[in-house]
Amino acid sequence: MSVDIGIIGLTKSGRTTIFNALTKGKADTKSYTSEVAHIGLTKIPDHRLKKLAALLQSKRVVPAEVRYLDLGAQVKSLAKDTAVSGQYLSQLSNVDALIDVVRVFTDESILNVEGGVDVERDITTMDLELVFSDLIQLLRRLEKIKMSLKGASQTERQGLLHEQELLIKLKAELEKDIPIRELNLTTEQIRTVTSYQFLSAKPLLTVTNIGEDQLDGAKVLEDKLSLRFAKANHRIISLCGKLEMELGELDESTAEIIRADFGLSEPGLEYIIKLSYKLLGLISFFTIASNEVKAWSIKRGVSALKAAGKIHSDMERGFIRAEVVNFEDLSKCGSLIKAKKHGLLRLEGKGYIVQDGDVITFLFNV
């Protein structure tokens, strides 16, 4: 399972620079238009993969992936347009989470069309754009429900009225500029809302794009903004997009030396992925087969049966059992044989809840 994350941001925020930093891409940061959507894949760094490969003598390592979508047009303009930009809004609606890039850096050669650098204003503006987009979609759906009710059967009518009731509740909150991600919804309501792919319902990571001269104050800025804006499904971080993009073009050892000179403890890519995983409630498990160690991303709380289905539908359909050992236990033992000898390699059934770091072999029959 790859994780899809959409990158949004106001004009001149450095959104495409952040995209390049995350994907080691070379997308043009100066003449980007809404007619082109940049899409890039990134391997998710996981130190456990190399160690597993060494322990199990696997020749091939396959990390999990994140796919980033960098959209040129602003969300508000996409919501209004039903023609060319409709396909881009559809792509954005299907992502698992959003990254909002907000400008903090100062550069006289790059004009800020919003009227000067104001990070709090721009965070608020983007949240309102997401709300605006959802309101338009919601109103369209309410109009369709109204038309459908005229000729609906009794059974159909009950379902439509139930949906209408929820949408009217959401409309009232959106009109108060409250994003859906902040609402206290029931499990059933969340399931219904998820089917609409509302943008303001998606987990949001706000990246404040600072300059190199602002690195020393990054943590203070992050903490200040977090006090005002951070919620359970909304996190704030500070990152120098230009520096991270340049470091991504260097070999790993050189980049590490320069990063240390700036006092940075880890690559921006790893920092963002770590927080994205937390926002999405994701964990990683590993499989070993045909001399290959592979990482998979799943939601926390997923059963062994459903985890098998993430790999292949045949595995879920013909599931027999799962052989499971956690990475930490396997690492201490040094091999699967020793892990089994110490009773750490277990046989688990369909209902077993997969834990982060589990190394699993699925047994199935089709």
C-alpha positions, -999 to 999 in steps of 0.1 A, spaced: 0 0 0 14 34 -10 5 65 10 -8 94 -11 -2 129 2 -13 161 -16 8 192 -14 -11 225 -14 -2 261 -6 -9 297 -16 10 313 -45 47 318 -39 47 297 -7 75 274 -20 52 245 -25 70 230 -55 104 235 -37 90 213 -8 78 188 -34 113 186 -49 129 182 -14 106 153 -6 109 135 -39 144 146 -50 126 159 -81 136 186 -105 102 202 -111 104 238 -122 98 261 -92 96 293 -112 71 288 -141 47 263 -126 11 266 -138 -21 249 -128 -22 230 -161 4 205 -148 3 184 -117 36 171 -104 36 136 -91 65 119 -74 73 87 -55 95 86 -24 108 55 -6 100 56 31 132 54 50 132 26 76 165 16 93 149 -18 101 149 -29 65 187 -31 61 191 -49 94 164 -74 84 180 -80 50 213 -87 67 198 -111 93 177 -130 67 204 -128 40 179 -113 16 192 -100 -17 164 -74 -23 150 -47 -1 117 -30 -10 107 0 12 71 12 14 64 43 -7 48 77 -4 33 93 -35 32 131 -35 9 152 -56 19 189 -61 -11 209 -74 -5 242 -91 -39 259 -87 -53 271 -54 -79 249 -38 -105 277 -40 -102 281 -78 -104 243 -83 -136 241 -63 -153 267 -85 -141 252 -118 -159 221 -132 -139 219 -164 -101 215 -168 -93 216 -131 -119 190 -122 -95 162 -127 -69 178 -104 -95 183 -77 -105 147 -81 -68 137 -76 -65 159 -46 -97 145 -31 -83 109 -32 -51 116 -12 -48 103 24 -35 135 39 -26 171 29 6 191 34 0 229 34 31 248 26 31 283 42 56 310 34 78 324 62 110 330 43 118 365 30 130 371 -5 125 405 -23 128 388 -57 98 366 -49 67 387 -44 40 376 -20 7 382 -38 -12 380 -5 4 413 6 35 405 26 46 376 47 21 367 74 22 331 84 -9 331 107 -30 348 80 -19 323 54 -26 292 76 -61 306 83 -66 314 46 -58 278 35 -81 263 61 -109 286 48 -101 274 12 -105 238 22 -138 246 40 -150 266 9 -143 236 -14 -162 212 9 -191 236 11 -195 237 -26 -193 199 -29 -218 195 0 -243 220 -15 -242 202 -48 -249 169 -31 -278 184 -10 -294 196 -42 -291 161 -58 -307 146 -27 -335 171 -29 -342 161 -65 -339 123 -57 -363 125 -28 -392 134 -52 -392 100 -69 -376 78 -42 -392 47 -28 -398 44 10 -365 24 15 -345 48 -7 -361 78 11 -349 67 45 -313 65 33 -315 98 16 -330 116 46 -303 101 69 -276 114 45 -293 147 42 -295 151 80 -257 145 83 -249 169 55 -270 197 70 -251 192 102 -218 194 84 -230 225 65 -238 243 97 -202 237 110 -185 246 77 -204 278 76 -188 287 109 -154 280 93 -148 249 113 -131 221 92 -146 187 93 -114 172 108 -121 190 140 -157 177 144 -167 150 169 -183 125 146 -196 90 153 -179 59 136 -208 56 112 -207 94 104 -169 92 98 -175 63 74 -201 83 55 -179 114 54 -149 94 42 -169 84 11 -171 121 1 -134 127 4 -139 161 18 -106 181 19 -111 197 53 -117 162 67 -82 150 58 -53 150 83 -33 182 77 4 188 81 13 225 79 49 231 68 61 266 75 87 272 49 115 292 65 147 306 51 182 295 61 186 327 83 155 316 102 167 281 112 177 292 147 142 303 155 124 273 138 115 255 171 102 287 187 80 294 156 68 258 155 58 259 192 41 293 189 20 283 159 12 249 174 -4 265 204 -28 283 182 -35 260 153 -24 224 161 -52 199 168 -55 161 169 -56 159 131 -35 190 124 2 194 131 27 223 125 63 219 116 91 243 103 113 234 74 137 252 51 125 239 18 153 255 -3 180 240 19 163 206 20 159 206 -18 196 214 -23 207 187 2 186 162 -17 208 167 -47 239 158 -28 253 123 -19 242 111 16 275 116 34 280 152 21 244 161 29 248 147 65 279 169 71 261 201 58 230 192 78 251 189 110 267 224 102 231 238 103 223 220 135 197 197 118 193 163 135 175 145 106 165 150 70 134 170 64 120 141 44 122 117 74 107 144 97 77 149 75 71 112 69 73 105 106 47 131 114 25 121 84 25 85 97 13 97 132 -14 119 116 -27 90 95 -24 64 123 -1 42 102 24 15 111 48 -7 91 51 -45 89 75 -66 69 72 -97 47 100 -120 36 97 -141 5 118 -151 -25 149 -135 -11 131 -102 -6 123 -81 25 94 -58 19 78 -30 40 41 -24 40 21 5 55 -13 -2 71 -36 15 96 -30 8 132 -55 -18 145 -57 -38 112 -61 -76 116 -37 -101 101 -65 -111 76 -68 -75 63 -30 -71 63 -27 -101 41 -53 -86 17 -31 -55 14 -5 -77 -3 -29 -97 -25 -66 -105 -24 -58 -142 -28 -39 -141 6 -70 -127 23 -94 -151 6 -73 -182 13 -58 -171 47 -48 -200 69 -26 -184 95 3 -160 100 38 -167 113 48 -136 133 79 -123 150 85 -87 159 115 -70 146 130 -62 180 127 -99 191 142 -111 158 170 -86 160 180 -98 195 178 -135 185 198 -130 153 178 -155 131 143 -169 126 155 -204 138 166 -189 171 135 -168 174 114 -200 170 136 -219 195 129 -192 221 91 -192 214 92 -157 198 80 -169 164 43 -173 169 13 -187 149 -15 -162 147 -50 -164 133 -72 -140 113 -81 -118 142 -45 -110 153 -39 -72 154 -7 -65 135 19 -45 155 44 -20 142 76 -39 132 60 -73 129 78 -96 104 50 -118 89 48 -148 67 13 -154 55 2 -190 49 -27 -193 25 -45 -217 2 -65 -208 -30 
